[in-house]
Amino acid sequence: MDKFGNVEIRVLGKKGNLKLSPDNYDIKEIISMLYNIEDLLYPINKKERPLITYDIQEGSVKHVFKTSLQAIIGFSAILAQIQKSNSIDFLELKTAQAIENIQNFSYQKDYEFEIKTSLEKDTVLTISPQSNYLRTENLWADAELYFYGLLTNAGGKSRINIDLDTEEFGSLTIDTEKDFLKDQEDNLLYKKYGVRVIGKQNVETGEINKRTLKLLQLIDFSPKYDDSYLNSLIEKAKNKWKGVDADDWLSNLRGSYDA
């Protein structure tokens, strides 16, 4: 049995009065599709993904991607589910963003995209200016989050940020202010920190949109017990717990059972 399969993305449209073809399809449009296909097929672990090869063909423009059959089987199921539900809210973040990118490109260029695999040739997902494959915005809400890891980079020219290497979430890029970094007396690099950030989190799945993270506080990481820091957190929480009877709250939390 062949261990490889194909994803074909056919693009229909015009360049002025001319029908699209590989001869008039701009390289920026090719780069955009190459960028999106990786997130469609391998949204999580890109470092260890199988090889993806590429070919562009006539009719009008066909992007043909060849990769492992296992990935094609999974992607074929995704296409079928998108068609069935007419929604992308169930997708992992990277995959959903890639579909959205193609949808927005369709709006901008008045292109129609037909996506299918070599496994299920009759299942074709069509993305056009008339479709609406965008995530439901109210699924994503602002959330305050905490991460711990090694700070590996800080700065930037147009976008100021820090990079935090974490065990659970990999490398996180967190937006910050130039003045915050400028006012730091000590070198921050290659030290362990905790960070308090705000970012978008899916209210149904708990998934975090890593592109939305903004720094609220940088916390010196120490495995030692810090009495003063604990007391400061207790002091901040006092107002929220004002008027709450601790015994009643704990009793409700435990539920009714014989001790």
MARVOFI-187613 format. One line per field, with one value per residue (C-alpha): residue in three letters; residue number from 1; z, x, y. Coordinates in pm, 1 decimal, m for minus. Layout:
residu	[ALA,...]
num	[NUM,...]
pz	[Z,...]
px	[X,...]
py	[Y,...]
This chain:
residu	[MET,ASP,LYS,PHE,GLY,ASN,VAL,GLU,ILE,ARG,VAL,LEU,GLY,LYS,LYS,GLY,ASN,LEU,LYS,LEU,SER,PRO,ASP,ASN,TYR,ASP,ILE,LYS,GLU,ILE,ILE,SER,MET,LEU,TYR,ASN,ILE,GLU,ASP,LEU,LEU,TYR,PRO,ILE,ASN,LYS,LYS,GLU,ARG,PRO,LEU,ILE,THR,TYR,ASP,ILE,GLN,GLU,GLY,SER,VAL,LYS,HIS,VAL,PHE,LYS,THR,SER,LEU,GLN,ALA,ILE,ILE,GLY,PHE,SER,ALA,ILE,LEU,ALA,GLN,ILE,GLN,LYS,SER,ASN,SER,ILE,ASP,PHE,LEU,GLU,LEU,LYS,THR,ALA,GLN,ALA,ILE,GLU,ASN,ILE,GLN,ASN,PHE,SER,TYR,GLN,LYS,ASP,TYR,GLU,PHE,GLU,ILE,LYS,THR,SER,LEU,GLU,LYS,ASP,THR,VAL,LEU,THR,ILE,SER,PRO,GLN,SER,ASN,TYR,LEU,ARG,THR,GLU,ASN,LEU,TRP,ALA,ASP,ALA,GLU,LEU,TYR,PHE,TYR,GLY,LEU,LEU,THR,ASN,ALA,GLY,GLY,LYS,SER,ARG,ILE,ASN,ILE,ASP,LEU,ASP,THR,GLU,GLU,PHE,GLY,SER,LEU,THR,ILE,ASP,THR,GLU,LYS,ASP,PHE,LEU,LYS,ASP,GLN,GLU,ASP,ASN,LEU,LEU,TYR,LYS,LYS,TYR,GLY,VAL,ARG,VAL,ILE,GLY,LYS,GLN,ASN,VAL,GLU,THR,GLY,GLU,ILE,ASN,LYS,ARG,THR,LEU,LYS,LEU,LEU,GLN,LEU,ILE,ASP,PHE,SER,PRO,LYS,TYR,ASP,ASP,SER,TYR,LEU,ASN,SER,LEU,ILE,GLU,LYS,ALA,LYS,ASN,LYS,TRP,LYS,GLY,VAL,ASP,ALA,ASP,ASP,TRP,LEU,SER,ASN,LEU,ARG,GLY,SER,TYR,ASP,ALA]
num	[1,2,3,4,5,6,7,8,9,10,11,12,13,14,15,16,17,18,19,20,21,22,23,24,25,26,27,28,29,30,31,32,33,34,35,36,37,38,39,40,41,42,43,44,45,46,47,48,49,50,51,52,53,54,55,56,57,58,59,60,61,62,63,64,65,66,67,68,69,70,71,72,73,74,75,76,77,78,79,80,81,82,83,84,85,86,87,88,89,90,91,92,93,94,95,96,97,98,99,100,101,102,103,104,105,106,107,108,109,110,111,112,113,114,115,116,117,118,119,120,121,122,123,124,125,126,127,128,129,130,131,132,133,134,135,136,137,138,139,140,141,142,143,144,145,146,147,148,149,150,151,152,153,154,155,156,157,158,159,160,161,162,163,164,165,166,167,168,169,170,171,172,173,174,175,176,177,178,179,180,181,182,183,184,185,186,187,188,189,190,191,192,193,194,195,196,197,198,199,200,201,202,203,204,205,206,207,208,209,210,211,212,213,214,215,216,217,218,219,220,221,222,223,224,225,226,227,228,229,230,231,232,233,234,235,236,237,238,239,240,241,242,243,244,245,246,247,248,249,250,251,252,253,254,255,256,257,258,259]
pz	[0.0,m89.3,219.8,58.8,m53.3,m202.3,m112.2,m413.8,m384.0,m709.6,m750.7,m989.6,m1080.5,m1308.1,m1342.6,m1513.7,m1824.7,m1814.2,m1646.3,m1372.8,m1477.0,m1340.3,m1585.0,m1422.1,m1062.1,m846.6,m625.6,m317.1,m366.7,m387.8,m67.8,112.5,15.9,116.7,454.3,511.6,403.6,689.6,944.5,769.4,776.3,1081.7,1316.4,1630.6,1586.4,1283.0,1382.2,1348.2,1067.4,755.1,428.3,224.1,m147.4,m384.5,m748.4,m932.4,m1229.9,m1493.8,m1453.6,m1373.3,m1094.0,m899.1,m586.4,m528.8,m196.8,m131.0,222.8,449.7,394.5,765.3,749.7,434.3,604.6,896.3,672.7,458.2,772.3,860.9,517.8,551.5,897.2,782.9,501.7,733.6,1005.8,779.0,1058.7,1160.3,1531.8,1616.4,1457.9,1638.9,1635.0,1365.8,1129.5,1179.3,1114.0,790.3,666.4,762.3,570.6,255.6,312.0,350.5,44.0,m145.0,m36.5,m134.9,m475.8,m572.2,m603.4,m550.9,m383.8,m422.4,m167.8,m191.0,m121.1,m322.3,m63.4,m109.5,m453.2,m438.1,m115.1,m220.8,19.6,m172.9,m26.7,m221.9,m167.9,m94.5,184.8,543.5,696.5,988.4,1358.6,1586.7,1774.4,2097.8,2151.9,2239.3,2553.9,2732.6,3006.2,3260.7,3232.8,3405.5,3240.3,3369.5,3172.9,3052.2,2904.5,2582.3,2399.6,2470.0,2246.6,1885.4,1655.3,1545.5,1775.3,2127.5,2300.2,2513.6,2429.4,2708.4,2657.9,2851.7,2896.0,2847.9,2564.0,2390.8,2304.6,2369.8,2220.3,2457.1,2363.8,2607.6,2630.5,2529.8,2855.3,3059.4,2900.3,2906.3,3281.2,3368.4,3554.9,3544.2,3240.0,3190.0,2943.9,3021.9,3363.8,3478.8,3523.6,3575.0,3364.9,3417.9,3081.3,2918.7,2602.2,2412.4,2535.0,2384.2,2634.2,2519.1,2472.4,2689.1,2392.1,2403.2,2105.1,2140.9,1905.3,2150.2,2462.5,2633.8,2941.4,3265.5,3512.0,3514.6,3824.1,3949.2,3957.3,4274.3,4399.8,4758.2,4975.0,4956.2,5251.2,5143.8,4790.3,4926.9,5164.1,4876.0,4679.1,4982.0,5022.4,4655.9,4690.8,5005.5,4824.6,4604.4,4909.1,5120.8,5275.2,5188.9,5478.1,5438.8,5623.0,5411.0,5088.9,5180.1,5280.6,4945.3,4761.5,4938.9,4896.7,5136.8,5274.7,5613.1,5750.8]
px	[0.0,126.7,242.8,184.2,m115.8,m197.8,m386.5,m497.9,m603.6,m743.7,m771.4,m1027.4,m1038.9,m905.1,m614.4,m782.2,m939.9,m719.9,m810.9,m574.8,m287.5,61.2,195.6,12.0,m10.2,211.7,482.8,336.6,18.5,222.4,410.6,81.6,m45.9,280.5,257.0,m101.4,m64.0,173.8,m82.1,m359.1,m172.5,52.8,m83.9,100.4,441.9,612.5,968.9,912.8,656.9,700.6,820.4,577.8,655.9,493.1,395.1,197.9,m10.8,m245.8,m621.4,m661.3,m402.6,m357.7,m143.4,m56.5,102.2,232.7,291.7,229.7,m92.1,m171.3,m183.9,m397.5,m646.3,m677.4,m714.1,m975.9,m1184.6,m1145.9,m1271.5,m1575.5,m1657.1,m1623.2,m1867.2,m2108.6,m2110.7,m2045.6,m1820.2,m1453.2,m1510.5,m1419.8,m1073.9,m744.9,m631.7,m362.7,m587.0,m875.1,m647.6,m521.5,m878.9,m957.3,m652.6,m775.6,m1127.6,m995.9,m777.5,m1088.9,m1266.0,m970.1,m895.7,m1241.5,m1091.0,m1261.0,m1063.8,m1150.6,m976.0,m971.6,m746.0,m639.9,m818.6,m1168.9,m1175.6,m1553.4,m1528.5,m1444.8,m1446.9,m1521.4,m1410.4,m1539.4,m1646.9,m1992.7,m1876.9,m1809.0,m1550.2,m1456.8,m1448.7,m1725.8,m1574.8,m1766.2,m1584.7,m1270.5,m1251.0,m980.9,m817.5,m544.0,m283.8,37.7,337.8,680.2,998.3,1334.6,1345.5,1546.4,1495.2,1384.1,1345.5,1256.1,1226.4,862.7,711.5,855.4,831.6,994.4,1031.0,965.7,1061.3,812.6,787.9,411.3,352.1,691.4,827.8,584.6,622.3,470.2,415.6,549.0,632.7,964.4,981.0,943.6,1253.2,1446.3,1392.6,1526.4,1855.8,1949.6,2001.3,1681.7,1815.4,1853.3,1691.5,1374.1,1068.1,698.3,484.7,132.6,m22.2,m355.3,m457.4,m744.4,m866.7,m1134.3,m1421.2,m1517.5,m1182.4,m949.5,m713.2,m490.4,m427.3,m51.6,m51.9,m253.6,m34.5,50.6,270.0,114.7,385.5,725.1,778.1,1118.3,1099.1,1216.1,1125.5,1171.1,874.7,822.2,615.5,602.6,483.8,216.2,93.5,76.0,m146.0,m369.2,m398.8,m501.3,m768.0,m928.9,m1178.3,m1301.9,m1366.5,m1519.8,m1848.8,m1793.4,m1830.8,m1534.5,m1703.4,m2020.7,m1818.9,m1606.0,m1915.2,m2081.8,m1763.4,m1736.0,m2104.3,m2307.9,m2137.4,m2068.6,m1729.7]
py	[0.0,346.4,536.1,876.6,1077.2,1417.0,1729.7,1929.1,2293.5,2427.2,2804.6,2951.9,3318.9,3589.9,3828.0,4119.2,3965.3,3655.9,3328.7,3219.0,2994.8,2915.5,3176.4,3467.4,3341.6,3563.6,3417.6,3590.4,3391.1,3071.1,3159.4,3222.9,2878.3,2709.2,2877.5,2764.1,2401.2,2322.4,2445.2,2250.2,1920.1,1951.5,2220.6,2106.0,1944.4,2095.7,2007.8,1632.8,1634.8,1416.4,1564.4,1775.8,1812.5,2060.1,2090.6,2359.5,2249.9,2385.0,2395.3,2683.0,2675.8,2353.2,2334.2,1968.8,1868.1,1518.3,1391.3,1091.2,895.1,914.0,1294.8,1278.7,1043.7,1284.5,1588.5,1414.2,1358.8,1726.1,1836.0,1609.7,1746.2,2110.1,2036.7,1859.0,2126.5,2427.3,2552.0,2561.7,2625.9,2264.1,2285.6,2331.7,2692.9,2666.7,2470.3,2712.3,3009.5,2850.8,2800.6,3160.3,3282.7,3107.8,3245.2,3601.7,3558.8,3453.3,3772.3,3991.7,3837.4,3708.5,3359.1,3024.0,2744.6,2375.7,2154.2,1774.9,1476.9,1174.8,960.0,1104.3,1267.9,1318.0,1521.1,1876.7,2171.1,2489.8,2823.7,3121.9,3484.3,3343.0,3107.5,3210.6,2980.2,3204.6,3126.5,3244.8,3538.7,3485.3,3152.8,3348.8,3559.1,3757.1,3549.3,3611.7,3337.0,3230.8,3063.4,2957.4,2905.9,3032.6,3382.8,3341.0,3672.5,4029.1,4333.7,4396.8,4696.3,4729.2,4466.2,4464.4,4127.8,3862.1,3492.0,3243.9,2878.3,2663.3,2287.3,2270.0,2517.6,2542.1,2886.2,3173.1,3521.3,3777.0,4140.8,4397.9,4769.0,4922.5,5121.3,4801.6,4647.9,4976.8,5017.1,4672.0,4707.6,4339.3,4119.0,3917.1,3661.1,3291.7,3313.7,3141.1,3358.6,3334.8,3566.3,3695.2,3771.8,3845.6,3662.2,3503.0,3162.0,2940.6,2920.1,2569.0,2393.2,2603.6,2643.1,2952.4,3179.9,3227.1,3526.9,3740.0,3724.2,4055.1,4088.3,4211.9,4111.0,3944.3,3730.3,3617.7,3241.4,3074.7,2727.6,2853.5,2948.3,3326.3,3444.4,3810.1,3725.1,3489.7,3761.5,4011.6,3771.9,3720.0,4096.9,4138.3,3868.0,4011.3,4232.8,3947.8,3728.0,4003.7,3887.5,3519.9,3275.3,3037.5,2748.9,2769.7,2797.1,2494.8,2295.9,2367.7,2274.5,1938.2,1854.7,1645.2,1339.9,1184.7,1284.8]
